[in-house]
């Protein structure tokens, strides 16, 4: 079984910072892509930041210059440093990964971590 476990969410005032972490564990042969999505109440899940299978990074326009994605390949871990947080960043943040686990690749999701930014 492959699992993604997030940590680091919480309540923060506008202008503050949070750092999310996500660890992938289990029978992992390779990680093709890994990153973060978020879902606010009443909205669809949307991309925040991701390492693509080609090794590049993609960011949502709304977080460029404020959020930074990084990773530790040896630990199968991806991080999201969130600075200058705004009330509109409030959402459940989900870790995402496309992983080759059993001879084929598929998408995996974490359980989500709540980020609440008070204005």
N, C-alpha and C positions, 0 to 999 in steps of 0.2 A: 504493500500500500504506500502510496505517495501522499504526503501531507504538507500543507503550507500553513505555517503558524505565524500570525502577526502579533506584534506587540508595539506599545508606545503611544497609543491613542490617549485621549483625555480631554480635559477642559482647559482652555487657555484664553486669555484676553486678546482682543484684537491687537495686532502688532507683535505678538509673541511668537514663539517658535516651538515646534515639536519635531521629534525624530521617530519615524516609524521603522520597524525592522520586520523582516519576513524570512523565516528559515524553511527551506525545503528539505524534507527528510524522507527516507524510505529507499525503495529499490530504484535508484536514479542512474541511468546510463549517461545521459547528457541533458543539459538545460539549453533549449534553443532560444527562448525569449523569457524575460522576467520583468515584472514591473508592478505598477499600481493603477487601479481604477477607483472611482468613487461613485457613490450614489446618494444623492440628497433626497429628502422626502418628496414624493410625487414626481420624481424625475427618473430618467433612465440612467443606467450605469454608463459612465463615460471614462475615457482615458485621462489619466493624470500624467504619468511618465512611464516609459518602458524602455528597456534594452531590447532591441530587435534581434532577430536571428542573425543579422549581418554584423551585429556588434555596435551599431549606432544607437543613439538615444532619440526618442521622440517625447516632446512635452506638449501638453495642452497650452494653447496661447494664454489662457488665464493664469497660468502658474509660472510662465517663463520669467526668469530673473528673480523668482522668489523661492522656488523649490529646486532641489538638486537630488537626482537619483544617483546612487552609487552601489557597488556590489563587492562582495568578497567571494570569488569563485571557489576558493578552497573550502569555504564554509557553506556553500550553496545559499548564500544570504544576500538579500537586496535591502537597501535602505532608502528612505525618503526623508531628506532634511527639508523641513517646511519652515520658512522664515516669513516675516511680515504677514502673518496670517490675518485673514479677513473673515468677517461673519459669513460671507458667501462660500467660504471653504468648508463650512460645516457639512459633514456627510459621514457616511460609513465608508471607510477606505478598505478596499479589498486587494490582497496580493494576488497576482496572476502569474502563471508560468506555463509555458509550453515545454513539456518534458518528454524525453524518450525514456520510457520506463520498462516496457516489456517487449521491446523490439519494434515498437511503433510510437509515434509522438501523439500526444493529446494535451488538451488544455486542463489545467487544474486551478482551483480557486481556494483561497483561504476563507475563514469564517467571517472575516471583517472585523475592523476595529473602529470604534466611534471617535470622531474628532469633532469637538464642539468649540466654536470660537464665539466668545461673547463680545458684544459691541459696547 
